[in-house]
């Protein structure tokens, strides 16, 4: 188990949010779970079991965080949240796969890639598409909601919207990363109604491919991209209005512009971790 790590290597990465139980030289702890730096213990109506688990993990991190040479995260928001919660300075070292534009046919007006955790707000987004259907505004959408019993309500909503026949949703379920990239290449825009992210990788990926992004005006968004088309994730009608405007005339909606620098690999492999 990595928490009992005792061997010596030139570089060691602890990627699972938890530091080792013993000191490890030339090592980085990567924090990418936003719940583990969030002061709000009741965020997103998590169950008592989940809240208890997060509380115990936070206590563990607080006690053993000094056992690594460097703690890193991917955004200013995560850096500030970690400092506020643990009173400890960490570095911002983003990383992501580089994507390159491809001149392929656009099949979808909107895509939303992500598992349907509560903070992703899939239910809100499906309400938006239902309202577009009622307004007789047609569009094509790509989603990735796993075909599992626990997501029955979302899957039934998707089927109902498709039965109306105005908005057409292709739900790919759980797919490999290569297929995710194909969805981006086939989409004219990304809609990302998440209320909480440690980084928001889909925002990065959309920006690299020069497609417009619809997302809330939150710090995690503004940390990584510019030229976002803001939506109000507390107001279905307002969001529907933005989506309808885009479908009528997309020319006034600028593509997202990348801000986050891909610096982690260089620092981990070649930079100093012990200064």
NORPE-V833734 format. One record per pair of residues at least 12 apart in sequence whose C-alpha atoms are under 10 Angstrom apart, sorted by sequence separation. I is the first residue (numbers start at 0). J is the second residue. D is the distance in whole Angstrom. If there is no record, write none. Layout:
BEGIN
I,J,D + I,J,D
END
This chain:
BEGIN
1,13,8 + 11,23,8 + 16,28,7 + 17,29,8 + 18,30,10 + 77,89,9 + 78,90,7 + 128,140,9 + 157,169,9 + 158,170,10 + 189,201,8 + 190,202,9 + 202,214,9 + 212,224,9 + 215,227,9 + 216,228,9 + 217,229,9 + 229,241,9 + 230,242,9 + 2,15,10 + 10,23,10 + 11,24,8 + 12,25,9 + 13,26,7 + 14,27,8 + 15,28,8 + 16,29,6 + 17,30,8 + 40,53,9 + 77,90,10 + 78,91,7 + 111,124,9 + 144,157,10 + 157,170,8 + 189,202,8 + 212,225,10 + 213,226,10 + 214,227,7 + 215,228,8 + 216,229,6 + 228,241,9 + 1,15,10 + 4,18,10 + 5,19,9 + 10,24,8 + 11,25,6 + 12,26,6 + 13,27,6 + 14,28,6 + 15,29,7 + 16,30,5 + 40,54,8 + 75,89,10 + 77,91,8 + 212,226,8 + 213,227,6 + 214,228,6 + 215,229,5 + 216,230,7 + 228,242,10 + 2,17,8 + 3,18,10 + 4,19,6 + 5,20,9 + 8,23,9 + 9,24,8 + 10,25,5 + 11,26,4 + 12,27,5 + 13,28,5 + 14,29,5 + 15,30,7 + 16,31,7 + 75,90,9 + 76,91,10 + 142,157,9 + 189,204,10 + 190,205,10 + 211,226,8 + 212,227,6 + 213,228,5 + 214,229,5 + 215,230,5 + 216,231,8 + 1,17,9 + 2,18,7 + 3,19,6 + 4,20,8 + 5,21,7 + 7,23,8 + 8,24,8 + 9,25,7 + 10,26,6 + 11,27,6 + 12,28,6 + 13,29,6 + 14,30,7 + 15,31,8 + 16,32,7 + 34,50,9 + 37,53,10 + 74,90,9 + 75,91,7 + 154,170,9 + 189,205,7 + 211,227,7 + 212,228,6 + 213,229,6 + 214,230,5 + 215,231,6 + 216,232,9 + 1,18,9 + 2,19,4 + 3,20,6 + 4,21,7 + 5,22,8 + 6,23,9 + 7,24,8 + 8,25,8 + 9,26,9 + 10,27,8 + 11,28,9 + 12,29,7 + 13,30,9 + 14,31,8 + 15,32,9 + 36,53,10 + 70,87,9 + 71,88,9 + 72,89,7 + 73,90,8 + 74,91,6 + 75,92,10 + 188,205,8 + 189,206,10 + 202,219,10 + 203,220,9 + 206,223,9 + 207,224,10 + 211,228,7 + 212,229,8 + 213,230,6 + 214,231,8 + 215,232,6 + 228,245,10 + 1,19,7 + 2,20,5 + 3,21,7 + 4,22,9 + 5,23,7 + 7,25,9 + 8,26,9 + 17,35,10 + 35,53,6 + 70,88,8 + 71,89,6 + 72,90,6 + 73,91,5 + 74,92,8 + 154,172,10 + 183,201,9 + 187,205,10 + 202,220,7 + 206,224,7 + 212,230,10 + 213,231,10 + 214,232,8 + 215,233,10 + 0,19,9 + 1,20,9 + 2,21,8 + 3,22,10 + 4,23,8 + 16,35,8 + 34,53,7 + 35,54,8 + 69,88,9 + 70,89,5 + 71,90,5 + 72,91,5 + 73,92,5 + 74,93,7 + 186,205,10 + 202,221,10 + 205,224,9 + 206,225,9 + 3,23,10 + 34,54,10 + 35,55,10 + 37,57,10 + 69,89,7 + 70,90,6 + 71,91,6 + 72,92,6 + 73,93,4 + 188,208,10 + 194,214,9 + 198,218,10 + 199,219,7 + 200,220,10 + 203,223,7 + 206,226,9 + 35,56,7 + 36,57,8 + 64,85,9 + 69,90,8 + 70,91,9 + 71,92,6 + 72,93,7 + 73,94,7 + 121,142,9 + 183,204,8 + 184,205,9 + 187,208,10 + 188,209,9 + 189,210,7 + 190,211,9 + 191,212,7 + 192,213,8 + 193,214,8 + 194,215,8 + 196,217,10 + 198,219,6 + 199,220,7 + 202,223,7 + 203,224,7 + 206,227,10 + 35,57,6 + 65,87,9 + 70,92,9 + 71,93,9 + 72,94,9 + 73,95,10 + 179,201,10 + 183,205,7 + 187,209,9 + 188,210,5 + 189,211,6 + 190,212,6 + 191,213,6 + 192,214,5 + 193,215,8 + 194,216,10 + 195,217,9 + 196,218,9 + 197,219,7 + 198,220,8 + 202,224,7 + 34,57,9 + 35,58,10 + 61,84,9 + 62,85,10 + 64,87,9 + 121,144,9 + 187,210,6 + 188,211,5 + 189,212,5 + 190,213,5 + 191,214,5 + 192,215,6 + 194,217,8 + 195,218,9 + 196,219,6 + 197,220,10 + 199,222,9 + 200,223,9 + 215,238,10 + 61,85,6 + 146,170,9 + 180,204,9 + 184,208,8 + 186,210,8 + 187,211,7 + 188,212,6 + 189,213,6 + 190,214,6 + 191,215,8 + 192,216,10 + 193,217,10 + 195,219,8 + 196,220,8 + 198,222,8 + 199,223,8 + 214,238,10 + 228,252,7 + 35,60,9 + 60,85,9 + 61,86,9 + 144,169,10 + 145,170,8 + 146,171,9 + 147,172,9 + 180,205,10 + 183,208,8 + 186,211,10 + 187,212,9 + 188,213,8 + 189,214,8 + 190,215,10 + 194,219,9 + 195,220,10 + 198,223,8 + 199,224,10 + 202,227,9 + 213,238,9 + 227,252,9 + 228,253,8 + 61,87,9 + 138,164,10 + 139,165,9 + 140,166,8 + 141,167,9 + 142,168,7 + 143,169,8 + 144,170,6 + 145,171,8 + 146,172,6 + 147,173,10 + 184,210,9 + 193,219,10 + 194,220,10 + 226,252,9 + 227,253,8 + 228,254,9 + 57,84,9 + 58,85,10 + 115,142,10 + 129,156,9 + 133,160,10 + 137,164,8 + 138,165,7 + 139,166,6 + 140,167,6 + 141,168,6 + 142,169,6 + 143,170,5 + 144,171,7 + 145,172,4 + 146,173,7 + 183,210,9 + 193,220,10 + 226,253,6 + 227,254,8 + 228,255,8 + 57,85,9 + 114,142,9 + 115,143,8 + 125,153,8 + 128,156,10 + 129,157,9 + 132,160,7 + 135,163,10 + 137,165,5 + 138,166,5 + 139,167,5 + 140,168,5 + 141,169,5 + 142,170,5 + 143,171,5 + 144,172,5 + 145,173,5 + 213,241,9 + 225,253,10 + 226,254,7 + 227,255,6 + 108,137,10 + 109,138,8 + 110,139,9 + 111,140,8 + 112,141,8 + 113,142,8 + 114,143,7 + 115,144,6 + 128,157,9 + 131,160,10 + 132,161,9 + 135,164,9 + 136,165,7 + 137,166,5 + 138,167,6 + 139,168,6 + 140,169,6 + 141,170,6 + 142,171,6 + 143,172,4 + 144,173,7 + 145,174,9 + 191,220,10 + 213,242,8 + 225,254,9 + 226,255,5 + 227,256,8 + 108,138,6 + 109,139,7 + 110,140,6 + 111,141,6 + 112,142,6 + 113,143,6 + 114,144,6 + 115,145,8 + 122,152,9 + 126,156,9 + 129,159,9 + 130,160,10 + 133,163,9 + 135,165,6 + 136,166,7 + 137,167,8 + 138,168,9 + 139,169,8 + 140,170,8 + 141,171,7 + 142,172,7 + 143,173,6 + 144,174,10 + 225,255,6 + 226,256,6 + 107,138,8 + 108,139,5 + 109,140,5 + 110,141,5 + 111,142,5 + 112,143,6 + 113,144,7 + 114,145,7 + 122,153,7 + 125,156,7 + 126,157,10 + 129,160,6 + 132,163,7 + 134,165,9 + 135,166,8 + 141,172,10 + 142,173,10 + 143,174,7 + 224,255,6 + 225,256,5 + 226,257,9 + 106,138,10 + 107,139,5 + 108,140,6 + 109,141,7 + 110,142,6 + 111,143,7 + 112,144,8 + 113,145,10 + 121,153,8 + 125,157,7 + 128,160,7 + 129,161,9 + 132,164,8 + 133,165,8 + 223,255,10 + 224,256,5 + 225,257,6 + 106,139,7 + 107,140,5 + 108,141,8 + 109,142,9 + 110,143,9 + 111,144,10 + 128,161,10 + 132,165,5 + 133,166,9 + 223,256,9 + 224,257,5 + 225,258,7 + 106,140,9 + 107,141,7 + 116,150,10 + 122,156,8 + 126,160,9 + 129,163,9 + 131,165,8 + 132,166,6 + 211,245,10 + 223,257,6 + 224,258,5 + 225,259,10 + 106,141,9 + 115,150,8 + 122,157,10 + 125,160,8 + 131,166,7 + 132,167,9 + 222,257,10 + 223,258,5 + 224,259,7 + 28,64,8 + 129,165,9 + 130,166,10 + 143,179,9 + 222,258,7 + 223,259,5 + 28,65,10 + 128,165,9 + 129,166,8 + 142,179,10 + 192,229,10 + 221,258,9 + 222,259,7 + 223,260,9 + 28,66,9 + 115,153,9 + 128,166,7 + 190,228,9 + 191,229,10 + 192,230,8 + 194,232,8 + 211,249,9 + 221,259,10 + 17,56,8 + 20,59,9 + 27,66,10 + 28,67,7 + 128,167,9 + 143,182,10 + 190,229,10 + 191,230,9 + 192,231,8 + 193,232,8 + 194,233,10 + 213,252,10 + 16,56,9 + 17,57,9 + 19,59,10 + 20,60,10 + 26,66,9 + 27,67,6 + 28,68,8 + 29,69,9 + 30,70,7 + 31,71,9 + 32,72,9 + 36,76,10 + 37,77,9 + 128,168,9 + 142,182,9 + 190,230,9 + 192,232,6 + 212,252,9 + 16,57,10 + 18,59,8 + 19,60,9 + 22,63,9 + 26,67,5 + 27,68,6 + 28,69,6 + 29,70,6 + 30,71,6 + 31,72,6 + 36,77,7 + 141,182,7 + 191,232,10 + 192,233,10 + 211,252,7 + 212,253,8 + 213,254,10 + 17,59,8 + 18,60,7 + 20,62,9 + 21,63,8 + 22,64,9 + 23,65,9 + 24,66,8 + 25,67,7 + 26,68,5 + 27,69,5 + 28,70,5 + 29,71,5 + 30,72,5 + 31,73,7 + 35,77,10 + 36,78,9 + 38,80,8 + 140,182,10 + 141,183,9 + 210,252,9 + 211,253,6 + 212,254,7 + 213,255,9 + 17,60,6 + 18,61,10 + 20,63,6 + 22,65,8 + 23,66,6 + 24,67,7 + 25,68,6 + 26,69,6 + 27,70,6 + 28,71,6 + 29,72,6 + 30,73,8 + 31,74,9 + 33,76,9 + 36,79,9 + 37,80,7 + 38,81,10 + 125,168,10 + 210,253,8 + 211,254,4 + 212,255,6 + 16,60,8 + 17,61,10 + 18,62,9 + 19,63,7 + 20,64,9 + 21,65,9 + 22,66,4 + 23,67,6 + 24,68,6 + 25,69,8 + 26,70,9 + 27,71,7 + 28,72,9 + 29,73,9 + 33,77,7 + 36,80,6 + 37,81,8 + 141,185,9 + 209,253,9 + 210,254,5 + 211,255,5 + 212,256,9 + 18,63,6 + 19,64,8 + 20,65,10 + 21,66,6 + 22,67,6 + 23,68,7 + 24,69,10 + 32,77,9 + 35,80,9 + 36,81,5 + 38,83,8 + 141,186,8 + 209,254,5 + 210,255,6 + 211,256,9 + 17,63,8 + 18,64,6 + 19,65,9 + 20,66,7 + 21,67,9 + 22,68,9 + 31,77,8 + 35,81,8 + 36,82,9 + 37,83,9 + 38,84,7 + 140,186,8 + 192,238,10 + 208,254,9 + 209,255,6 + 210,256,9 + 17,64,8 + 18,65,8 + 19,66,6 + 20,67,10 + 30,77,8 + 33,80,9 + 36,83,8 + 37,84,7 + 139,186,9 + 140,187,10 + 207,254,10 + 208,255,9 + 209,256,7 + 18,66,7 + 19,67,7 + 30,78,9 + 33,81,9 + 36,84,6 + 140,188,10 + 141,189,10 + 206,254,7 + 207,255,8 + 208,256,9 + 209,257,9 + 18,67,7 + 35,84,9 + 36,85,8 + 140,189,10 + 205,254,8 + 206,255,5 + 207,256,8 + 208,257,10 + 140,190,10 + 205,255,7 + 206,256,5 + 207,257,7 + 30,81,9 + 204,255,10 + 205,256,9 + 206,257,5 + 18,70,9 + 190,242,9 + 203,255,9 + 205,257,9 + 206,258,9 + 202,255,8 + 203,256,9 + 204,257,9 + 13,67,9 + 16,70,9 + 202,256,9 + 203,257,6 + 12,67,9 + 16,71,10 + 202,257,8 + 203,258,8 + 11,67,9 + 16,72,10 + 203,259,8 + 11,68,10 + 12,69,10 + 13,70,9 + 14,71,10 + 188,245,9 + 203,260,10 + 12,70,10 + 110,168,9 + 114,172,9 + 30,89,10 + 109,168,10 + 110,169,9 + 111,170,10 + 112,171,10 + 113,172,10 + 114,173,8 + 29,89,10 + 107,167,9 + 110,170,10 + 112,172,10 + 113,173,9 + 28,89,10 + 29,90,10 + 107,168,9 + 112,173,10 + 188,249,10 + 198,259,10 + 29,91,10 + 107,169,9 + 112,174,10 + 187,249,9 + 29,92,9 + 188,252,10 + 189,254,10 + 113,179,10 + 124,190,9 + 188,254,8 + 189,255,10 + 112,179,7 + 124,191,9 + 187,254,10 + 188,255,10 + 111,179,10 + 112,180,10 + 124,192,7 + 123,192,8 + 124,193,10 + 112,182,8 + 121,191,9 + 122,192,10 + 123,193,10 + 111,182,9 + 112,183,9 + 120,191,9 + 121,192,8 + 45,117,9 + 110,182,7 + 111,183,9 + 119,191,8 + 120,192,6 + 121,193,8 + 43,116,9 + 44,117,8 + 109,182,10 + 110,183,7 + 119,192,6 + 120,193,6 + 43,117,6 + 44,118,9 + 109,183,9 + 118,192,9 + 119,193,4 + 120,194,7 + 42,117,10 + 43,118,6 + 107,182,8 + 110,185,9 + 111,186,10 + 118,193,6 + 119,194,6 + 120,195,10 + 42,118,9 + 43,119,10 + 106,182,9 + 107,183,9 + 109,185,9 + 110,186,6 + 117,193,9 + 118,194,5 + 119,195,8 + 105,182,9 + 106,183,10 + 107,184,9 + 108,185,9 + 109,186,6 + 110,187,8 + 111,188,9 + 112,189,8 + 116,193,9 + 117,194,9 + 118,195,6 + 119,196,9 + 103,181,10 + 105,183,9 + 106,184,9 + 107,185,6 + 108,186,6 + 109,187,6 + 110,188,6 + 111,189,6 + 112,190,9 + 113,191,9 + 115,193,10 + 117,195,10 + 118,196,8 + 105,184,7 + 106,185,5 + 107,186,5 + 108,187,5 + 109,188,5 + 110,189,5 + 111,190,6 + 112,191,8 + 101,181,10 + 104,184,8 + 105,185,4 + 106,186,6 + 107,187,6 + 108,188,6 + 109,189,5 + 110,190,6 + 111,191,6 + 113,193,10 + 103,184,7 + 104,185,6 + 105,186,5 + 106,187,8 + 107,188,8 + 108,189,8 + 109,190,6 + 110,191,8 + 111,192,9 + 98,180,9 + 101,183,10 + 102,184,8 + 103,185,7 + 104,186,9 + 105,187,6 + 107,189,10 + 108,190,10 + 109,191,10 + 100,183,10 + 101,184,7 + 102,185,10 + 103,186,9 + 104,187,9 + 105,188,10 + 100,184,8 + 101,185,10 + 99,184,10 + 113,200,10 + 112,200,10 + 113,201,8 + 112,201,7 + 111,201,8 + 109,211,10 + 110,212,10 + 109,212,9 + 136,239,10 + 94,198,10 + 96,200,10 + 109,213,9 + 138,242,10 + 93,198,8 + 95,200,8 + 98,203,9 + 99,204,9 + 100,205,10 + 130,235,8 + 131,236,9 + 134,239,10 + 138,243,9 + 94,200,9 + 97,203,9 + 98,204,7 + 130,236,8 + 136,242,10 + 137,243,9 + 96,203,10 + 97,204,8 + 98,205,9 + 100,207,7 + 101,208,8 + 127,234,9 + 128,235,9 + 136,243,7 + 95,203,8 + 96,204,8 + 98,206,10 + 99,207,7 + 100,208,5 + 124,232,9 + 127,235,6 + 131,239,7 + 138,246,8 + 95,204,8 + 98,207,6 + 99,208,6 + 100,209,8 + 123,232,7 + 126,235,7 + 127,236,7 + 130,239,7 + 131,240,9 + 134,243,9 + 137,246,8 + 97,207,8 + 98,208,7 + 99,209,10 + 100,210,10 + 123,233,8 + 125,235,10 + 126,236,9 + 127,237,9 + 128,238,10 + 129,239,10 + 130,240,10 + 136,246,8 + 97,208,10 + 123,234,9 + 124,235,8 + 127,238,7 + 128,239,8 + 131,242,9 + 136,247,9 + 120,232,8 + 123,235,7 + 127,239,6 + 131,243,7 + 126,239,9 + 127,240,9 + 124,238,9 + 128,242,9 + 123,238,10 + 124,239,9 + 127,242,9 + 77,196,9 + 78,197,10 + 76,196,9 + 77,197,6 + 76,197,8 + 77,198,8 + 74,196,10 + 75,197,10 + 76,198,9 + 74,197,7 + 75,198,9 + 73,197,7 + 74,198,6 + 72,197,8 + 73,198,6 + 74,199,9 + 72,198,9 + 73,199,9 + 73,200,10 + 93,223,9 + 109,242,9 + 108,242,10 + 108,245,9 + 109,246,10 + 108,246,8 + 76,217,10 + 77,218,10 + 108,249,10 + 76,218,6 + 77,219,8 + 75,218,8 + 76,219,6 + 74,218,9 + 75,219,8 + 76,220,9 + 74,219,7 + 76,221,9 + 77,222,10 + 73,219,10 + 74,220,10 + 75,221,10 + 76,222,7 + 74,221,10 + 75,222,6 + 74,222,6 + 75,223,9 + 73,222,9 + 74,223,7 + 73,223,9 + 43,194,9 + 43,195,9 + 42,195,9 + 37,195,10 + 34,195,9 + 36,197,9 + 33,195,7 + 34,196,9 + 35,197,10 + 33,196,6 + 34,197,9 + 32,196,8 + 33,197,5 + 95,259,10 + 97,261,9 + 31,196,9 + 32,197,6 + 33,198,9 + 94,259,9 + 95,260,9 + 96,261,9 + 31,197,6 + 32,198,9 + 93,259,7 + 94,260,8 + 95,261,6 + 30,197,9 + 31,198,8 + 92,259,9 + 93,260,6 + 94,261,5 + 95,262,9 + 91,259,10 + 92,260,8 + 93,261,5 + 94,262,6 + 95,263,9 + 91,260,10 + 92,261,7 + 93,262,6 + 94,263,5 + 95,264,9 + 92,262,5 + 93,263,5 + 94,264,7 + 91,262,9 + 92,263,5 + 93,264,9 + 94,265,10 + 91,263,8 + 92,264,8 + 90,263,10 + 92,265,9 + 92,266,8 + 92,267,9 + 75,259,10 + 74,259,8 + 73,259,8 + 73,260,9 + 73,261,9 + 73,262,10 + 73,263,9 + 72,263,9 + 71,263,9 + 69,267,10 + 69,271,10 + 70,272,10 + 68,271,9 + 69,272,6 + 68,272,6 + 69,273,7 + 67,272,9 + 68,273,5 + 69,274,9 + 67,273,9 + 68,274,8 + 27,267,8 + 26,267,8 + 25,267,9 + 26,271,10 + 27,272,7 + 25,271,8 + 26,272,7 + 27,273,10 + 25,272,5 + 26,273,8 + 24,272,8 + 25,273,6 + 24,273,7 + 25,274,10 + 12,267,8 + 11,267,9 + 10,267,7 + 11,268,10 + 10,268,7 + 9,268,9 + 10,269,9 + 10,272,9
END
